[in-house]
Amino acid sequence: MPDLSVLEWLDGLLAQHPFGNSEYITQQLHICYKRRLQKISRCLPAAAQFLDALNSSDAYTQYRTIGDTVVRCAVQHAMRQIETGAQYGLPLEQCEEVFRATNQHLDHGRLAPLGSGLLNRLGPSSFHGWICSEERANDGFVHCFRRVVQDNFGEMPSYTPSIDELAMLSKGAQLLGELLPLLSRSALSHAHLIVIFSPIGASATR
């Protein structure tokens, strides 16, 4: 076992470096996505409304909203299609619907359009992400998420974790927090959604 003093030193060093500084990374990420939304808003009015609502939200709401898988994909896919004029990922109409629906979430004071509909999280802390499950109500966000996963991995994330798997994930996060409290918080704060694929099928070999 490594010396605990060495782990503490390494934990603090990496957490302060831009590579492991979650606050710095999140800040730069928000600047990037807001800049993209500004460009997208010239073609999609819903993007402008979403950006206004986002800028009026508190820091944690912005963190969870921009970190949402579907929201980020909608921004990225819309930006690429507007710049290239070629179809990519979610169609522009679907991207605009995501912006519109997310805006409604913000109006109602909700967090993470996709994640907030899930019951289980990796842990009790505010930076812990949600764990994907089939029990999530089927809506536009779930439809977009399934399409994105299908396009990237070739299969649908249709798998609900067992109690044992949920416990294993929780214990893993807890262990990381005990060994490297600063660095684990930094890393896990970027894992807004955890997906477990079925051990049967194509994903079983990954």
N, C-alpha and C positions, 0 to 999 in steps of 0.2 A: 504494500500500500504506500502511495506517495505521502510525504510529510504534509500534514494539514496546513502548516504555515506556507508551504510552497503553493498549495492549491489556493489559499486565500490571496496570496500575492498575484498569482496568475489570473484569478477571477477578477480582481480589481483592475489589473493592467489591461486585460482584454475588454472589459466593460467600458473603460474610459477611452479606448481607441475607437476611431470612427467605425471600424469594422464591427465592433460589438456594442457600440453606443446606440441603444434602441431609440432614445429621444432624438438624436441627430438623424438617424436613418428615417424615422417616421416623419420628421420635419421636412426633410428633403423629398420624401415620397409625396407628401401632401402638396408641396409646391409644384411638383411635376404634374400631378393629376389635376390640380386646379388650373394649371396652365393649359393642359389638354382640353379640359372642359370649356375653357374660354374660347379656344379655337373651334371646338365642335359646336358651340352655341351659335356661331354664325350661320350654320346650316340647320341645326336642330333647336328650336325654341325651348323645348323641354330641358335641354342641357343648361341653358341660361337660368331657368327657374330653379333647377336643382342646385346650381352653383351658388345662387343667392341664398337659398335655404341652408346650404352647407356652411357658408360663411357666417350665417347668423347663429349657428349651433355652437355649443361649448366644445372644448378640446376633446373630451372623451367621446362624444357623439361623432365628431369628425373622424376620430381614430377608428372607431368601429364601422363607420359607414364606408370610408375610403378603403378600409381593409377587407370589406366584404367581397368574396370571390366574384359574385355575379356583377356587382357594381364596377369592379376593376376591369373585368372582361368587357363589359359594355363600353367603358371609356376607351379601352385599347382597340377594340374591334371597330368602333365608330370612327376613331381617329384614323386608323389605317385605311378604311374604306373611303373616307372623305379625301384623304391625301392621294390615294392611288386610283380611285374610281373603280376598283375591282372588288367583287364580293369576298368577304373574309369573315369567318366565324359567324357571330350573331348578325342577322340582317339589320340594316339601319333602323327599320321600323321597330324591331324588337329592342334595339338599344335605346331608342327614344321612349319606348314603353317602360323600360327599366328605370330611366331617369324620372319619368312621370310617377311611377309607383314608389320609388325611393323618396321622392319629394313628399308624397303623402305620408310615408313612414315618419319623416322628420316632422311634419306638421302635427303628428299625433305623439311626438316625443319618444318614438321607438328607436331601437338600436339595431344595427346589422340586419338588414332586410332578410337575408337568408338564415343567418345564425340565430337571431332572436326567436325564431319559430321552433327551435330545437330545445329539448328538455335537459340533456346532459352536457356538462362541460368538463374540461380536463382537470379542473380544480376550482377551489373557492375564490381565488384571487381575481381581481378585476382584469388582469392581463391574460387570464386563461381563456382559451378558445372553446368553441362548441364542438361536439362530436356528432358527425352526420348520422342520421337514422331514417329509415323508411317511414317512421311514425310522424315525420314532419308533414304538415298539411300541404297538399299539392296545390301550388299556385304558379304564377308567372315566373317567380324567382327559381322555384324548383325546376320548372320546365327548362329555363335557360341553363341552369347548373348542369342538368343531365345532358343537355346538348353539348356543352363545353367539355364535359368529362368524356362523353362518347367520341367527340372529335379528336381528343388528345390521347385517350387510352384505349379506344376501340371497344369499350363495353360500359354498361351502365353501373353506377354506384348503388345497386339495389341490395344493400346488406345492412341489417341492424345488429350492432355489437351485442354480444351476450353480457351478462352480469360479470362474468369472469374477465372478459376482455376490457370492460369499462374499468374494473378494479386494477387490472394490469397497467392500463394507461395512466390511471391516477397515481399508482405507486411509482411508476417511472418518472412522472413529473415531480413527485415529492422527493425522490432520490436525487434528481438533478438539482432541485432547490437546496437540498442539504449539502451537496458537494460543492456546487458552484452557484450560490444564491444570486449573485449579480448577473453573471453571464447567462444562466438559465432563464432568468426573467427577461433578459434582452432577447434571447432567441425565441422563447415561447410567446412573447408579445406579438410576434409576427405570424404566428400560427393561429389565424382566426378560425379556421375550420379544419377538423381532423376527419379523414375519411378512411374507413376500413373496408377493403374489398373482400368479397367472398373467397374463402380458401379453395373454392372449386371453380374451374374455368381458366381463362387466359391469365388472369391476375395471379393464379396460384404459382406460376413459374417466375414471378417477378420478385 
